[in-house]
């Protein structure tokens, strides 16, 4: 089975090469980001001891970040190797100062895993959420290097738990400890006889709470908003934006709109511009222009500017699953999103609690927006629900570190 799994991994890699060959930019970055990868993936000092943190992309990095900071504080003698799977994480965080080495993870083959592990004197490895790379898991286990899963999230419908998934499940027994996001993950693992699991929660809440407590101000955003109330659309995709244009054009004068598209390429931003009548781009900000809409065509602002929103629309709910809602709700901001949200525990929870709301079309979106604008009691109750939910979720980092012994 391992040979077959490795064959599939190599086929996947070949598909990325073909996508790169035919001009896919993300595939090009994924492939060429691994050029000369082994120059980065070796220790400069054979006597150094290392901790390895692996994340998929930027979202998982934010999940792992509180643990990275805690590890560097509690275990300062260890150096940190940080690896990414996706360019969208690596390209943004390749200069992250707390890491001693930052690189892409080589593809999951036994030979690559043995080479990476052999290049570092690893004392522990941490994989975030569902980064299940089975050859790496085996090699770490064979080398007696403890592997910890941070904010692990498993669901019964995943392939591990299918009748044919036994080979994959067997690797769970090779993990030193699971720090689980939720009770479902704990129950699934304990149902297999795995007891080295504790529900510690989602470390991402600690990260977004830390951002909220820093309360960074953006005078240009404040100038744009002025005395108006603000709605923010975070990480919007074209399928989201099509639903928003009519509302924006007809929005009340005492409201303004900030759109933060997922894709800030010139091509996509020009497409947005073609559908807006009264707007400006953040990179050309003019405080004297009191237009309706500000389009943020710059990376890195979204999580910090949700503090200015009365309520927020979260993108990708009509695509492959909503963007992070924690960044908004940590500021007590109720959220609205499309129907593809059920893989995200906090979204499911808040829909049930009435702090988050699902829409399926433009009519439902405008009705929900109008209710937030016109029904103050409804808005305040949804905001309080978000506040109370976050308050009950912070603290995963300290719970993990209290259990951890390296």
PLY file of the C-alpha trace (Angstrom):
ply
format ascii 1.0
element vertex 406
property float x
property float y
property float z
element edge 405
property int vertex1
property int vertex2
end_header
0.00 0.00 0.00
2.86 2.38 0.74
4.19 1.96 -2.77
0.77 2.75 -4.19
0.40 5.79 -1.92
3.83 7.08 -2.99
2.88 6.47 -6.63
-0.22 8.66 -6.14
1.94 11.36 -4.56
4.23 11.29 -7.58
1.26 11.46 -9.95
-0.04 14.49 -8.04
3.37 16.11 -8.40
3.34 15.39 -12.14
-0.06 17.09 -12.44
1.34 20.19 -10.76
4.21 20.15 -13.25
1.73 19.98 -16.14
-0.31 22.81 -14.65
2.88 24.85 -14.34
3.78 24.01 -17.92
0.39 25.32 -19.10
0.76 28.60 -17.22
-0.92 28.07 -13.84
0.74 30.69 -11.61
0.18 28.87 -8.33
1.57 25.64 -9.78
4.58 27.57 -11.13
5.25 29.02 -7.66
4.76 25.60 -6.01
7.20 23.93 -8.40
9.93 26.55 -8.62
9.70 27.35 -4.92
11.18 23.89 -4.44
14.18 24.61 -6.67
17.33 24.02 -4.64
15.12 23.10 -1.68
17.78 20.98 -0.01
20.08 23.98 0.29
17.55 25.35 2.80
16.73 22.03 4.39
19.90 21.29 6.28
21.26 22.37 9.62
24.21 24.75 9.62
25.37 23.39 12.97
25.41 19.63 13.64
25.21 20.25 17.40
21.98 22.29 17.18
18.70 20.75 18.33
15.59 21.49 16.30
11.83 21.59 16.49
9.95 21.21 13.21
6.62 22.92 12.57
4.82 22.06 9.33
1.76 23.91 8.03
-0.15 23.76 4.79
-0.70 27.42 4.03
-1.22 30.84 5.58
-4.34 29.88 7.55
-2.61 26.94 9.19
0.45 29.10 9.87
-1.79 31.48 11.82
-3.08 28.44 13.70
0.42 27.27 14.52
1.80 30.73 15.30
0.72 30.87 18.97
2.46 27.52 19.53
5.60 28.70 17.72
5.77 31.75 19.97
5.18 29.64 23.08
7.80 27.05 22.04
10.40 29.75 21.42
9.66 31.21 24.86
9.58 27.91 26.78
12.31 26.05 24.86
14.75 28.74 23.72
17.61 26.29 23.24
15.87 24.67 20.25
16.02 26.08 16.75
12.88 26.12 14.62
12.38 24.63 11.17
9.19 25.90 9.52
7.87 24.28 6.35
4.92 25.05 4.09
3.08 23.04 1.48
1.46 25.95 -0.38
2.96 29.05 -2.01
0.20 31.22 -0.53
1.72 30.60 2.89
5.41 30.39 2.04
5.59 33.52 -0.12
4.03 35.68 2.59
5.91 34.21 5.57
9.27 33.21 4.10
10.98 35.90 6.20
9.18 35.13 9.46
11.74 36.13 12.12
11.14 33.46 14.78
12.00 30.61 12.41
15.64 29.65 11.88
14.90 27.84 8.61
11.89 28.31 6.32
11.25 26.16 3.26
8.71 24.18 1.30
8.09 20.63 2.45
9.54 18.22 -0.14
6.96 15.86 -1.62
5.94 13.00 0.63
8.22 10.12 -0.29
10.19 7.88 2.05
13.49 9.07 0.59
12.60 12.75 1.03
11.35 12.16 4.55
14.49 10.29 5.55
16.70 12.98 4.04
14.88 15.87 5.77
14.80 14.12 9.14
18.43 13.08 8.72
19.51 16.67 8.02
18.32 17.95 11.41
18.73 16.82 14.98
14.97 16.92 15.56
13.57 16.72 19.07
9.92 17.05 18.09
7.69 17.71 15.10
4.38 19.56 15.01
1.88 19.24 12.16
-1.12 21.58 12.11
-4.77 20.57 11.65
-4.95 17.96 8.88
-1.49 17.80 7.42
-1.41 14.02 7.13
1.67 13.02 5.14
2.02 9.31 5.73
5.60 8.73 4.67
6.78 11.55 6.89
4.70 10.16 9.76
6.31 6.74 9.36
9.86 8.06 9.17
9.40 10.28 12.23
8.01 7.29 14.11
10.82 4.99 12.99
13.40 7.58 14.10
11.69 7.93 17.51
10.94 11.63 16.95
7.64 12.54 18.64
5.00 14.00 16.32
2.27 16.22 17.74
-0.86 17.36 15.93
-1.99 20.90 16.76
-5.67 21.82 16.45
-6.36 18.41 14.91
-9.79 18.22 13.29
-11.21 14.91 12.09
-14.65 14.11 10.70
-16.35 10.77 10.23
-16.82 11.36 6.50
-13.07 11.69 5.84
-11.33 8.97 3.87
-9.46 7.73 6.94
-12.73 6.29 8.27
-13.92 4.62 5.07
-13.83 0.79 4.93
-10.75 1.03 2.71
-9.01 3.58 4.96
-7.40 1.22 7.47
-3.87 1.72 6.11
-4.20 5.49 6.59
-5.75 5.13 10.05
-2.90 2.90 11.19
-0.59 5.92 10.99
-2.57 7.63 13.75
-1.02 5.13 16.17
2.40 6.54 15.22
1.51 10.02 16.51
2.81 10.98 19.94
-0.18 13.15 20.84
-3.25 14.77 19.30
-4.29 18.18 20.58
-7.84 18.14 19.19
-10.05 21.04 18.22
-13.26 19.34 19.23
-15.00 16.40 20.86
-15.77 14.72 17.52
-12.06 14.33 16.84
-11.48 12.96 20.32
-14.34 10.47 19.97
-13.13 9.22 16.58
-9.62 8.64 17.89
-10.73 7.03 21.14
-13.06 4.83 19.12
-9.89 3.43 17.51
-8.32 2.84 20.90
-6.10 5.94 20.72
-6.06 7.60 24.14
-3.20 10.06 23.62
-5.64 12.84 22.73
-6.97 15.89 24.57
-9.52 18.46 23.45
-7.61 21.71 23.77
-9.53 23.80 21.23
-8.47 25.83 18.22
-5.26 27.85 18.61
-6.46 30.18 15.84
-8.75 31.84 18.37
-5.71 32.76 20.45
-4.08 34.24 17.36
-7.04 36.37 16.30
-7.63 37.42 19.90
-4.01 38.57 20.09
-4.52 40.63 16.91
-7.66 42.16 18.35
-5.92 43.10 21.59
-3.16 44.91 19.69
-5.88 47.22 18.34
-3.78 48.60 15.51
-5.30 51.71 13.98
-5.43 52.62 10.29
-5.96 56.37 9.95
-6.58 56.13 6.19
-9.36 53.57 6.76
-10.80 55.77 9.49
-10.72 58.77 7.15
-12.56 56.80 4.49
-15.26 55.70 6.93
-15.69 59.08 8.61
-19.00 59.23 10.46
-20.51 56.39 8.47
-21.06 52.79 9.48
-19.01 50.23 7.59
-19.67 46.85 6.01
-16.68 44.69 5.07
-16.59 41.87 2.53
-13.58 39.75 3.41
-11.76 37.49 0.95
-14.51 37.78 -1.66
-14.60 35.67 -4.81
-16.39 36.58 -8.06
-19.40 34.47 -7.01
-19.68 36.63 -3.88
-19.03 39.92 -5.60
-21.82 39.38 -8.11
-24.28 39.32 -5.20
-22.86 42.48 -3.62
-22.79 44.97 -6.48
-26.50 45.80 -6.50
-26.57 46.35 -2.75
-23.49 48.58 -2.87
-24.95 50.76 -5.63
-28.12 51.28 -3.61
-26.56 51.50 -0.15
-27.72 54.19 2.27
-25.57 57.32 2.50
-24.80 56.71 6.19
-23.03 53.45 5.26
-19.84 52.68 3.37
-18.39 49.43 2.04
-14.89 47.93 2.12
-14.27 45.09 -0.31
-11.22 42.88 0.24
-11.03 40.46 -2.70
-9.25 37.14 -2.37
-7.54 37.77 -5.70
-5.87 41.20 -5.87
-4.34 40.73 -9.29
-4.73 43.70 -11.63
-6.99 41.63 -13.87
-9.45 40.82 -11.10
-9.37 44.29 -9.54
-10.15 45.81 -12.95
-13.12 43.44 -13.18
-14.40 44.71 -9.83
-13.88 48.32 -10.90
-16.03 47.73 -13.97
-19.01 46.90 -11.70
-18.69 49.76 -9.21
-19.86 53.31 -9.77
-18.43 55.15 -6.77
-15.18 53.70 -5.41
-11.45 54.06 -4.99
-8.52 51.66 -4.61
-6.59 51.48 -1.38
-3.25 51.85 -3.17
-4.48 55.19 -4.60
-6.23 56.36 -1.45
-7.46 59.95 -1.44
-8.97 61.02 1.91
-10.93 63.81 0.25
-12.83 61.29 -1.89
-15.86 60.28 0.18
-16.91 57.52 -2.16
-19.12 54.58 -1.25
-16.60 51.77 -1.62
-12.95 51.20 -0.86
-11.34 48.22 -2.62
-8.37 46.85 -0.67
-5.87 45.76 -3.32
-3.13 44.98 -0.80
-2.34 41.81 1.18
-2.26 41.65 4.95
-4.89 44.14 6.12
-8.07 42.11 6.40
-7.65 40.56 9.83
-6.81 43.95 11.31
-9.54 46.09 9.75
-12.54 43.94 10.71
-12.56 46.07 13.87
-14.14 48.84 11.76
-17.08 46.72 10.57
-20.64 46.80 11.85
-21.11 43.40 10.20
-19.16 41.43 7.61
-19.68 39.26 4.57
-17.22 36.34 4.48
-16.22 35.15 1.03
-15.87 31.74 -0.67
-19.17 30.32 0.60
-20.22 29.74 -3.01
-16.81 28.31 -3.92
-14.89 25.73 -1.90
-15.63 26.73 1.68
-15.76 30.00 3.54
-12.75 32.06 4.51
-11.78 32.48 8.16
-14.65 33.95 10.22
-12.65 34.09 13.46
-10.86 37.23 12.33
-14.21 39.05 12.24
-16.07 37.61 15.20
-13.16 38.35 17.56
-14.18 42.01 17.11
-17.82 41.12 17.98
-18.71 41.46 14.29
-21.63 39.26 13.12
-20.99 37.51 9.83
-22.91 36.49 6.70
-21.73 33.89 4.19
-22.76 31.46 1.48
-23.88 27.84 1.90
-20.50 26.05 1.85
-19.60 26.45 5.50
-20.29 23.11 7.18
-16.66 22.01 7.31
-15.93 24.84 9.73
-16.93 24.13 13.30
-17.12 27.76 14.43
-19.37 28.63 11.49
-21.73 25.74 12.23
-21.80 26.71 15.91
-22.54 30.37 15.25
-25.23 29.65 12.67
-26.99 27.63 15.36
-26.47 30.37 17.93
-27.60 33.15 15.54
-24.33 35.02 15.45
-23.66 33.99 11.84
-26.14 33.80 8.96
-26.29 31.84 5.71
-27.54 33.26 2.42
-28.15 31.48 -0.88
-28.79 34.29 -3.36
-28.80 38.04 -3.84
-32.33 38.45 -2.46
-31.42 36.73 0.82
-28.18 38.70 1.07
-29.93 42.05 0.74
-32.66 41.04 3.19
-30.05 40.06 5.78
-28.00 43.21 5.24
-31.15 45.34 5.57
-32.00 43.64 8.84
-28.57 44.36 10.30
-28.90 47.97 9.21
-32.46 48.59 10.39
-32.95 46.29 13.40
-30.67 47.49 16.19
-31.78 44.87 18.71
-31.12 42.09 16.20
-27.66 43.47 15.45
-26.71 43.88 19.11
-27.83 40.37 20.01
-25.82 38.83 17.14
-22.79 40.87 18.15
-23.05 39.72 21.76
-23.34 36.10 20.66
-20.07 36.45 18.72
-18.39 38.07 21.71
-19.47 35.35 24.11
-18.50 32.58 21.67
-14.94 33.86 21.27
-14.59 34.39 25.03
-15.33 30.71 25.55
-12.82 29.56 22.92
-9.56 31.32 23.77
-6.86 29.53 25.76
-5.98 26.55 23.53
-2.30 27.52 23.46
-1.87 27.46 27.22
-3.76 24.16 27.45
-1.42 22.60 24.89
1.75 23.95 26.48
0.63 22.70 29.90
0.41 19.17 28.45
3.56 19.34 26.38
6.92 18.03 27.51
9.81 17.96 25.02
0 1
1 2
2 3
3 4
4 5
5 6
6 7
7 8
8 9
9 10
10 11
11 12
12 13
13 14
14 15
15 16
16 17
17 18
18 19
19 20
20 21
21 22
22 23
23 24
24 25
25 26
26 27
27 28
28 29
29 30
30 31
31 32
32 33
33 34
34 35
35 36
36 37
37 38
38 39
39 40
40 41
41 42
42 43
43 44
44 45
45 46
46 47
47 48
48 49
49 50
50 51
51 52
52 53
53 54
54 55
55 56
56 57
57 58
58 59
59 60
60 61
61 62
62 63
63 64
64 65
65 66
66 67
67 68
68 69
69 70
70 71
71 72
72 73
73 74
74 75
75 76
76 77
77 78
78 79
79 80
80 81
81 82
82 83
83 84
84 85
85 86
86 87
87 88
88 89
89 90
90 91
91 92
92 93
93 94
94 95
95 96
96 97
97 98
98 99
99 100
100 101
101 102
102 103
103 104
104 105
105 106
106 107
107 108
108 109
109 110
110 111
111 112
112 113
113 114
114 115
115 116
116 117
117 118
118 119
119 120
120 121
121 122
122 123
123 124
124 125
125 126
126 127
127 128
128 129
129 130
130 131
131 132
132 133
133 134
134 135
135 136
136 137
137 138
138 139
139 140
140 141
141 142
142 143
143 144
144 145
145 146
146 147
147 148
148 149
149 150
150 151
151 152
152 153
153 154
154 155
155 156
156 157
157 158
158 159
159 160
160 161
161 162
162 163
163 164
164 165
165 166
166 167
167 168
168 169
169 170
170 171
171 172
172 173
173 174
174 175
175 176
176 177
177 178
178 179
179 180
180 181
181 182
182 183
183 184
184 185
185 186
186 187
187 188
188 189
189 190
190 191
191 192
192 193
193 194
194 195
195 196
196 197
197 198
198 199
199 200
200 201
201 202
202 203
203 204
204 205
205 206
206 207
207 208
208 209
209 210
210 211
211 212
212 213
213 214
214 215
215 216
216 217
217 218
218 219
219 220
220 221
221 222
222 223
223 224
224 225
225 226
226 227
227 228
228 229
229 230
230 231
231 232
232 233
233 234
234 235
235 236
236 237
237 238
238 239
239 240
240 241
241 242
242 243
243 244
244 245
245 246
246 247
247 248
248 249
249 250
250 251
251 252
252 253
253 254
254 255
255 256
256 257
257 258
258 259
259 260
260 261
261 262
262 263
263 264
264 265
265 266
266 267
267 268
268 269
269 270
270 271
271 272
272 273
273 274
274 275
275 276
276 277
277 278
278 279
279 280
280 281
281 282
282 283
283 284
284 285
285 286
286 287
287 288
288 289
289 290
290 291
291 292
292 293
293 294
294 295
295 296
296 297
297 298
298 299
299 300
300 301
301 302
302 303
303 304
304 305
305 306
306 307
307 308
308 309
309 310
310 311
311 312
312 313
313 314
314 315
315 316
316 317
317 318
318 319
319 320
320 321
321 322
322 323
323 324
324 325
325 326
326 327
327 328
328 329
329 330
330 331
331 332
332 333
333 334
334 335
335 336
336 337
337 338
338 339
339 340
340 341
341 342
342 343
343 344
344 345
345 346
346 347
347 348
348 349
349 350
350 351
351 352
352 353
353 354
354 355
355 356
356 357
357 358
358 359
359 360
360 361
361 362
362 363
363 364
364 365
365 366
366 367
367 368
368 369
369 370
370 371
371 372
372 373
373 374
374 375
375 376
376 377
377 378
378 379
379 380
380 381
381 382
382 383
383 384
384 385
385 386
386 387
387 388
388 389
389 390
390 391
391 392
392 393
393 394
394 395
395 396
396 397
397 398
398 399
399 400
400 401
401 402
402 403
403 404
404 405
